[in-house]
Amino acid sequence: MIAIVSAPSNLGLRPPQRGAVPGTAKAPEALREAGLHASLARRAFDAGVVLPGRYLDDERRPAGTVRNQPALIDHARRLARRLVTLRREGHAPLVLGGDCSLVIAAGLASKVSGGGGLVHVDGHTDFRHPGNSDSYGALAGEDLAAAIGRHLPGIADIDGLGPYFDAAAAAHVGCRREDEEIAEVSDAIALMIPADQVILYGAARAASRILSVPGLDYGFWLQIDVDVLDPAHMPAVDSPDPGGLSPDELVDLLRVLAPRAWGASVTVFDPDLDPDGAHARTVAAIVSEGLVHLGEEAAAPTV
């Protein structure tokens, strides 16, 4: 069964404006209201919520840390425990974020429950880190770097478990050609597929290439940031960029990948940018169609 876990974290994002709070924390309930849980009712159950700590606009945080770092680490540990329990019980966790710093919790859970690779579906590489930028600190734009150990030890090696995913068993799909870190990511991980290749050659080919990577044939974590979609279809995100996928292309990609994934997270949808709920309905439809067979062919945990 799919186990739907709400993780309404906005801890990894910069504030949208001074004194404001990112709206991604509202996403799980917005997706429930849009009918996601009802559409998956025969294949899924509600596995509760893992609440984050309070969001702080801590721009003046200590040097060598990321925004909201203590709260991020605490939430990652608690969410990881929930994911490990669900995986060991034979369920496929579907985490509704929240922002994509949730990948850290998935990485901790993967590391202690038998491992597995990472498939990172995102409109950006999320590979900013202290080695390539002086403006690091918002983990939602740095989660892939942290997931494979290319970030500060305090966030990339929690409890001595980093790197959470083996770079040789990690794939990214969906960034735009203009992404500043595209070359670095191509060298760092097993496979990089920009959005234009999916659009040109089709989602089926992209999925086949991903599943041919050793370590990604069975049992990986599937992270889906909805800014992989073109803003014409999904403007309700913090960093919309043109050149993204259509909802149909994303569904086609997920339908092939989801059965081999042991769990998935869906992130960065911002209901504050969706006053009439239309974009929530788009996300709910993509998730219910693309992830309906989540985990059905994934390898069982080994520990």
N, C-alpha and C positions, 0 to 999 in steps of 0.2 A: 504493500500500500504506500501511496504518497502521503507523507506527513508534512502538513503545511505549518511552518513556523514563522510567526511574525517577529521581525527584528527591526523595530522602527528607529534605527540609529541615523543621526545626521552628523555624528561626531567627526567624520573625516572631511567635511566640507568647509570652505571659507564661508563667512556670512554673505548673503546676497547683497547686503548693503549695511552700513554701519548701524548697529543696534538691532538688526534683524536676525532671524534664525532660519536656516534652510528648511524648506517644507517637506523634505523627503521622509521625515518621521511620520507623516500622515499617510504615506503610500499604502501600507498594508490594509488599513481600514477603508481607504478609497477603493482599493481593488476588491475588497469584500463587498462593498456597496455596489460595485460595478458587476457583480455576479460571478466572480471567479470561484469562490468556494462552492457555490451552488452548481456551477458547470462541471466541477470535478467531484461532485458528491459521491458518485459510484466508485471512484478510484482513490479517494483521498479522505483524510480526516484532519481535523484541526488539532495540531500538536502544541497549541499555546503560544505564548509570547515571551520573549527574552528582552526585558526593558533595558535601555541604556541609561547611563548616568546623565546628569544635566549638561547640556551644551553650553560652553563658555566661548566667548569671542576673545580667546587668550593670545592675541597677537604678540603680547609682551611676555610670552612664555620663556622658560629657561632655555638657554642655548643648547643645541644638540638634541632637541625634542621636536615632536610634531604636535599639532593642535590637539587639545583634549587627550593627551597621551595616557594619563592614568585611567581615565574613564574608558578609553578605547581598549586598553589592555584588560581591564576588568570585564568589559562586555565580551571581548573575544574569548576569554576563558570560560565564561558562563554559557555563551552560545555554543562553544566547542563541546562542552560537556553534554548539552542537549543533543547535538548532532551525533556524538559518539554513541549515546544511549540508543537513539533511533536507528542508527546503522546496525548496531549489534542485535537489535530486535528484528532486523530484517526489513525495515522500512526505508524508503527513499526520501530524505528530507528535501523539501522545497522551501527555501528561505525567502520571504518577502521583505526586502529592505525598503527604506534605508538606503544608505550610500554604499559604494563598493569597497570600503574598508572592511566590510564583512568577509572578504576573501581571507583575511587573517584568521578568523575563527574557523573557517573551512579548512585552512591549512593546518592549524593545530589539531583539529579533529582527524584529518587525513593521516597526519604523522603518527598519532597514537592508536589508530584503528586499522592499520594495515597498509597505509600509503595509498598511492594512486597519483595520477597526473592531474594537470590543470588545463582546461580549455577556457580561454579568456576571450569572450565575445564583447567587444566594446568599440565605441567610436573613436577612442583614443588609446594609445599604448599604455597610459598610466605608468610611465617608467621614469618619472622625475625622481631624483634621489640626490644625496649630498655630493656624489661624484660628478654630476653633470649640471647641477643648478644651485645657485645661492638662494633661490626662492622656494626651496622645498618646505614642507611642513603641513600640507593638507593631504592626508593619507589617501583620500578618495582619488587623487590624481597620481598616486604613487604605489598603488596596491600591488601591481604586478612586480615592480621592483622589490618590494618588501617580501612578496610571496616566494621569490627565488633567492632571497638573501642579499640583495643589492641595496640595502638601506641601513639605517642606524641599528646597531645591535639591540637597542632597547625595544624596537618595534619588529625587527626582522628575526630575532632570536629569543622570543619570549620563552622562559623556562628552559632555555637551552635546546629548544626543539627546531631551530632554524637550520638550514632553509626548509621551509614547510613543504615545498614542492621541488622536485628535481627539474632543473632547467631543461634537461634532455628529454623530459616527458611533459613539456609545456608547449602549448600552441596559442597563438593570438589570431583572431580574425575580426576585421571590421574597421580598423583605423583608416584615416584618410591619408592620402599620399603626402600631404603637407605636414604631417605629424613630425615634430622636431626630433623625436627619439626613434624613428622608424628604423634607421640603419643600426643603431645600437641594439635594439630589440631583435632584429634579424640575426645578429651575431650571437646574441645571448641565449636564445631559446631554440627549440627544435624546429618550429615552423611559424612563419608569419604570412598571413593572407590578408592584404588590404581589402577594403570594401569594394574597390573597383574591380578586383579579380572575381569576387562573388557575383557582382552585377554582370560582368562580361561573360564568364564561363559557367555560371550557375551554382546554386547552393549545393546541389548533389555532388559536384566535383570537389568543392571545398570540403564538404563533410568527409568524402572518401579520402582525401589527402590527410585530414586530421586523424582519422581512424587508422591510417597506415603507419603512424608514428609509434615506435615501440614504447609501451607504457600507456598509450592512449587507446589501445584496442578495447580494453575493458576496465571499468572501475576508476574513472576520473571525476573531478569536481567540475561542474559546468557553471561558470559565472557569466551572467548576461546583464550588461548595462544597456538600458533601452536607448541611450544616445547613439547606439549603433544604427538606429533608424534615421532616415533623412528627416530634417526638420519639417518638411512638407507633411509628414505623417506624424511626427512626434516632436513638437516644439516644447513640451512641458518637461524640460531637463535644464540643468544649470549651464551646460556648455554645448548648445546645439551647433552642429557644423554641417554644411551641405555635402552632398556626395555619399550619403548613407543608403542603407538598404530599405526596401519596401517591407511592409508587414508580411506579405506573401513570401518574400525571399527569406526573411528571418524564420518564419514558420517552417519552410522547407528545410532549412539548415538544422533547426532544433529537432524536427521529427526524426532525422537520421541519428543525431548525436545523443538525444535524451535516453534511449534505452540502455546505452552503454555507460551512462553516468551514474555514480552512486548517489549523487545529490546535485542540487542546483540552487543558485541564488539569482534573484531578479532585483535590480537596483536602479537608483537615481531618478526614478519617476517622481515628479514634484507636483502634488495636487494643488499647491498654491498658484501654479501656472495653468490650471485646468478648471476654471470656475464652473463650467457646466457639466463636467464629468465625461466629456466625449473621449478624451485621451486615456482616461482610466479604462474605459470600455475597450479601447484599442489594445492596451496592454493586457487586459484580462483575456481577450480573445486570443491573442498570440500565445499567452501562457497555457491556456486551456487546450489549444489545438497543438501547440508545438511540444509541450511537456507531458502530455497525457500518458505517455508510456515511460515516464522517467524511472530509471533503475531496473527495468524488467530484465535486462540482459547483463547487468553489472556483476562483477565478481564480488563474492562475499568477503567481509573483513577477515583478516588473518590473525588478529589478536583481539 
